[in-house]
Amino acid sequence: MVRVGIVGSRFSAGLHAQAYQRTGKVELVAASAIDNLNEFCRKYRIADSCRDFREMLKRDDIELVSVCVPNFLHKEVVIAAAESGKHVICEKPLATRVEDAREMLRAARKNRVKLMYAEDWIFAPALRRAKSICDEGAIGQVLYLKAKETHPGSHSLYAQKIEYCGGGAMIHLAIHSIGFVRWFKGKEVVEVVGKVSGGARDNLKHHNFEGEDWGVGILTFEDKSQALVEGNYITCGGLDDVVEIYGSKGVIKIDLTQGSPLSVYSLDGYSYAIEKAEMTKGWTKPAVDEEASLGYIDEIAHFVDCVAEDKEPQPGMRGEDGLKALEVTMAIYKSAQEGRTIKIR
Ligand SMILES: NC(=O)c1ccc[n+]([C@@H]2O[C@H](COP(=O)([O-])OP(=O)(O)OC[C@H]3O[C@@H](n4cnc5c(N)ncnc54)[C@H](O)[C@@H]3O)[C@@H](O)[C@H]2O)c1
């Protein structure tokens, strides 16, 4: 059994806890958070809890720590975990600043622990199937990818503040698309063009959000192929993750969130259909196993195996990949701000 401690107690902490339990290979020994701790520990049968994550990190028996706290805290928690000799899974984005992400990687290297980057899309079964079909040569050479994550607005107040989030919908949502297209292509992004809404009163819809509520980036890879990545908070109807892959001999289209095999018509509504859906009345398409279809279950299982078998995480899931995704994100912001193409490297 791999012994795990979780920092955080709400949305993503719950996703990690469920996924750990589904591996059957993990003992959840402790959790740390500043709220919701008792409820969280009761739900996931975690015996030890403390408000201060540094207290939790003193336990010698913890091998792996999940970092499920607001973005601006990733650096502090990851570095403290690395310095206490624990392997770390860090939620996206790796950090709110590129320099912080580099410091986190240095801390992991210095302390000889694994820093793993939780990009769940790379383990979404539909996206992995698309990749294997593509690798067979079914659509020829990949020329252009489109990938977006959109929804009506974040559930967390911290996500509305630039200081805590690092930006708006681009860093918080589209970073999934960026991590995904980079892994799918297996190539580096060398150039970006970005456009984002201006934040606050210059947003399209959410004038109370400091960061942008809409953003796109056009990425050029080293082989001259292109990708369009998008994140926005102006999409009604719940989480909408869509990927399209255009090859020289074919096309693949993936609807990760809205394309359930279930259709439900309800006059009164019911408790839950899909993440961030505003309502469940009328016709809806509820997710069947959202944690699995979005990749969380297989992602965590992969990380647990990396620790248990002392393996490196697969491409796309290493701390270095989190850094690259953040560099591309920041180049998109720079491009939007300066109105020009930004070269990377
Ligand atoms: N991979 C995904 O699809 C996905 C989905 C949601 C969130 N996330 C990421 O997970 C992270 C957390 O987001 P969330 O939606 O779970 O946020 P949340 O608001 O639901 O929960 C934040 C948690 O952080 C804890 N916390 C805050 N300050 C703390 C501190 N000083 N010490 C210990 N705990 C502290 C809070 O108690 C709370 O449990 C973010 O980085 C977010 O980007 C990833």
PDBQT file of the ligand as one rigid body, heavy atoms in Angstrom, charges set to zero:
ROOT
HETATM    1  N1  LIG A 401      -7.798  18.721 -12.661  1.00  0.00    +0.000 N 
HETATM    2  C1  LIG A 401      -8.960  19.341 -12.602  1.00  0.00    +0.000 C 
HETATM    3  O1  LIG A 401      -9.807  19.185 -13.452  1.00  0.00    +0.000 OA
HETATM    4  C2  LIG A 401      -9.231  20.251 -11.455  1.00  0.00    +0.000 A 
HETATM    5  C3  LIG A 401     -10.549  20.496 -11.079  1.00  0.00    +0.000 A 
HETATM    6  C4  LIG A 401     -10.753  21.371 -10.026  1.00  0.00    +0.000 A 
HETATM    7  C5  LIG A 401      -9.692  21.982  -9.387  1.00  0.00    +0.000 A 
HETATM    8  N2  LIG A 401      -8.432  21.707  -9.788  1.00  0.00    +0.000 N 
HETATM    9  C6  LIG A 401      -7.284  22.348  -9.108  1.00  0.00    +0.000 C 
HETATM   10  O2  LIG A 401      -7.269  21.952  -7.743  1.00  0.00    +0.000 OA
HETATM   11  C7  LIG A 401      -6.826  23.015  -6.915  1.00  0.00    +0.000 C 
HETATM   12  C8  LIG A 401      -7.855  23.283  -5.833  1.00  0.00    +0.000 C 
HETATM   13  O3  LIG A 401      -9.064  23.665  -6.453  1.00  0.00    +0.000 OA
HETATM   14  P1  LIG A 401     -10.472  23.250  -5.854  1.00  0.00    +0.000 P 
HETATM   15  O4  LIG A 401     -11.464  23.459  -6.936  1.00  0.00    +0.000 OA
HETATM   16  O5  LIG A 401     -10.376  21.943  -5.185  1.00  0.00    +0.000 OA
HETATM   17  O6  LIG A 401     -10.644  24.400  -4.761  1.00  0.00    +0.000 OA
HETATM   18  P2  LIG A 401     -11.672  24.447  -3.560  1.00  0.00    +0.000 P 
HETATM   19  O7  LIG A 401     -11.945  25.880  -3.334  1.00  0.00    +0.000 OA
HETATM   20  O8  LIG A 401     -12.805  23.508  -3.816  1.00  0.00    +0.000 OA
HETATM   21  O9  LIG A 401     -10.805  23.883  -2.337  1.00  0.00    +0.000 OA
HETATM   22  C9  LIG A 401      -9.652  24.546  -1.891  1.00  0.00    +0.000 C 
HETATM   23  C10 LIG A 401      -9.105  23.767  -0.706  1.00  0.00    +0.000 C 
HETATM   24  O10 LIG A 401      -7.873  24.322  -0.309  1.00  0.00    +0.000 OA
HETATM   25  C11 LIG A 401      -7.826  24.313   1.115  1.00  0.00    +0.000 C 
HETATM   26  N3  LIG A 401      -6.859  25.317   1.562  1.00  0.00    +0.000 N 
HETATM   27  C12 LIG A 401      -6.848  26.644   1.309  1.00  0.00    +0.000 A 
HETATM   28  N4  LIG A 401      -5.788  27.216   1.917  1.00  0.00    +0.000 NA
HETATM   29  C13 LIG A 401      -5.109  26.222   2.559  1.00  0.00    +0.000 A 
HETATM   30  C14 LIG A 401      -3.949  26.162   3.350  1.00  0.00    +0.000 A 
HETATM   31  N5  LIG A 401      -3.243  27.263   3.628  1.00  0.00    +0.000 N 
HETATM   32  N6  LIG A 401      -3.553  24.965   3.841  1.00  0.00    +0.000 NA
HETATM   33  C15 LIG A 401      -4.254  23.850   3.583  1.00  0.00    +0.000 A 
HETATM   34  N7  LIG A 401      -5.378  23.847   2.828  1.00  0.00    +0.000 NA
HETATM   35  C16 LIG A 401      -5.789  25.014   2.325  1.00  0.00    +0.000 A 
HETATM   36  C17 LIG A 401      -9.232  24.609   1.542  1.00  0.00    +0.000 C 
HETATM   37  O11 LIG A 401      -9.460  24.197   2.862  1.00  0.00    +0.000 OA
HETATM   38  C18 LIG A 401     -10.022  23.789   0.516  1.00  0.00    +0.000 C 
HETATM   39  O12 LIG A 401     -10.178  22.482   0.978  1.00  0.00    +0.000 OA
HETATM   40  C19 LIG A 401      -6.602  24.211  -7.831  1.00  0.00    +0.000 C 
HETATM   41  O13 LIG A 401      -5.249  24.312  -8.142  1.00  0.00    +0.000 OA
HETATM   42  C20 LIG A 401      -7.394  23.864  -9.082  1.00  0.00    +0.000 C 
HETATM   43  O14 LIG A 401      -6.843  24.436 -10.252  1.00  0.00    +0.000 OA
HETATM   44  C21 LIG A 401      -8.183  20.837 -10.792  1.00  0.00    +0.000 A 
ENDROOT
TORSDOF 0
